[in-house]
């Protein structure tokens, strides 16, 4: 499935590629079960794209392949012009669906850790985001609720100047009142020539910020396109369209 950019992305110096993500025939199995089954997908820069699908459809596996976390797969994958792995990680910011920071760490220590590890990390941007989320930097992660920890992790992921951002269920543990604050913080720090690919089951909450969607089922992409085109074509919201596809 191919999506076309709504606007031409502003190329960065030395950027030789047109598309942020290009996938052909991607397959990945776990113990004989196909998590990804010949998946094809092309995504441009300059979009916020929702990755939608039921639990177990392969969304997390796809994001892990793109992030370079899973290397044992079949097919061709390119992200920011690189094969996923050590060479792509400097260009890709990945937020997994599970906590990856030590419980004893303070938010301030996590900021310092990211600053040491990533050349493109913007410390002041992370601090501003964490403050906007109502979190005290001196708090330890073990003192925080699940939603607060997710906010810290989102701030760290979005404080990088990456070409591609991969967020796996970033607001699943956040109460509805805080979701809009988080989404606005994410958009405020997103460069116009980057791609944000975000998996979610909270389609209604994210629909207003999406430029495009990719709907998966049983390891394949069954529908992809720009949200305005899909709404006009099918005469329904993306949330309604998703429910129709998964009937």
N, C-alpha and C positions, 0 to 999 in steps of 0.2 A: 504494500500500500504506500502511496506517495502523497505527501502534502506539499503544496506550493506556498512559498512565503507571501504574505500579503504586501510586503514592502521589501525592497532590496536592502539586505543587511549592509551596514557600513563596515567594510573590511578593515581588519587591523593589519599593521605592517607585517609582511611575511606570511600572511594567511593565504595558503594556496588552494583552499577547498571551498566549494560552494555550499555544501550541505554539512550540517552539524553531525548528523547520524545517517549512515548508510548501511543497511543490513540486507544480505541475500542468503536465503536458505538456512537460517539459523536453527540449529537443533541441539537440544540438551536433554539428557536422560538421567534419572535417578533410579538405580536398581531396576532397570527395565521399563520404567514408566517415563513417558515423554512429557517433560515440563514445557519444552519449546519444540514445535513440530513444523519445521520448514518455514519459519517466520521471515517475511520480507517487510521492510520499512525504510522510508527515507523522510527525514525531518530537516527543515531549514533552520538557519539562525533567525533571530528576531521574533521568536514566538514563545508564548507560554502554552504548553501542551499538556492536557490531562490524559493520563494513562489509566484506562478504566477496564474493569473486569471483575468477575466473581472471585472469591477466594480460591486459590489453587489453579488459576488460569495461566500462570506463568509471569505475572507482572514483576514480582520480586526477583525471579531468576533472570529475567531480561535486564533489569537494572544492575544486577550484580555482574552480568557479563559485560555490560557497557562500562561499568566502573572498574573493570579489570580485576574483580575479586574472584570470578570463576573463569578459569582458562581452558578447561576441558570441554570444548564444544565443537560442533561441526558448522560449517558455513563461513561466510565472509562478513566481518564486522569492522566498521570504521567509525570512530568518534573523534570529532575535531581534527580529522585528517590522519589519525593514528590508529593503529591496531590497539585494542584495549590492553593495558599492561603498564609497566613502569613509565614508558614514554608518554602515555596519555594522562597519567594521574596529575601531572603539573597543570593540565588544562581542564580537568574535570573535578567538580566538587560533588561528592556523594554523601547523602544523608541516609543511612540505613534505617530499617524499621525497628531496630532494637537499640537500646542504649549502648554506647561504646566507650563511655568515659568512666573513670574510676569513681566509686561512690564517695571516697574520702576527699576528692578534689574540690576546691572552691571554684566558683565561676571564673574568678580572676586568674587562677592557675591554668584553667582550660584555655583562656585567651592567650596566655604566655606560651603554652604548649603549641597551639596552632601557629602563633607568630614565629616560633623557632622552626617549625616543620615545613610551612608553606611560604615560598617567596612572595606569592601574590596575596597574602593575608593582610587585611587592613585592620589594625588593632583598634583604632578609634571608631571605625565603623561597627565593629563587634560590640564595643562598649556602649555605643549609642543605641544599638538595637536592643541589647540586654536591658538598658535603662528604660527604653520605650515599652518593653514587655513587663515592666514593674518588678524587676528582679534586682536584688542587692548582690553586687559582685563578690562580697565577702561570704555569702552563703555556701555551704557545702552541698554537693549534689544529694547526699543522703538525707539532708534536711528538707529537700524540695519534694513537691508532689510530682506525679508523672507528667502533668501538663507543664509545670515549670521547667523540668528537665528537658522536655521537648523544645521549649522556647530557647533554652541555652544552646541546644544542638542546632536549631534552625539559624540562630544568630551566627554561630561559628561557620556553618556551611555557606551562608549568604554573605559573609564578610570577605570572602575570597573574590578576586577578579578573574573568575574562571570563564572559559568559553561555553561550557555546558554544565548545568546544575541538574543533578538527579536526586529527587526527593521522594523517599518511599513512605507514604502515609504520614506526612509531617504533622498533621493536626488531629490525628485520631484520638489522642489523649487529652485534648484541650477542650474546655467547656465552650459551648456555642457563643457565649458573650465575648470570648477572647479571640475567636477565630478571625474576625474581621481585622482586628488590630495586627495580628500576626501576618495575615495576607498582605495588608497594606505595607507592613515593614519589609516583607519579601520583595514586593514590587518596587518599592522606593529605592532599593539597593541593587536592582537588576539592570544591567547594561542592555541597551536596545539591540546590540549586536550579539547577544548571547541567547542560548536556548535554555529554557527551564522546562524539564520534563518531570511531572509530578504525578505519582500514582495515588489514587484515592478511591474510597467508596463513598465519600461525602460529596457526591456530585453537585447537589443543590448548593452547597456552601462555596464551591469553587467555580461554578459555571460562569459567574459574572466576570471573572478575571481571565478566562481561557480564550486564546486565539484559535486553538485547534484541539482535537481529541483523537485518541487512538483507542479503539475498543477491542479487547482481546477475549478470546474464548478458546479453551482447550489448547493452549500453546500457539495459537495463530492470531493474526490481526484480521478481524472480520469487517471492520469499518474504520476508516480514517478520513479526516478532512477538516476544513476550517469550520468553526462553529456557526458562523453566519450562513454559510452555504448549506450546511446540514439542516439547520432550522428551517430555512426557506424551502429546501427540497422535500423535507418530510412533514413540515407543518406542525412541529412540536418542539419542546425544549430538549436539551441534551439529556437531562434526567429522564424525561419520558421516552426518548429514543433509546437510551440504554436499557430501560425496562422492556421495551418492545423487542430489542435484539435478543434479550435473554429470556424471553417467554418460553 
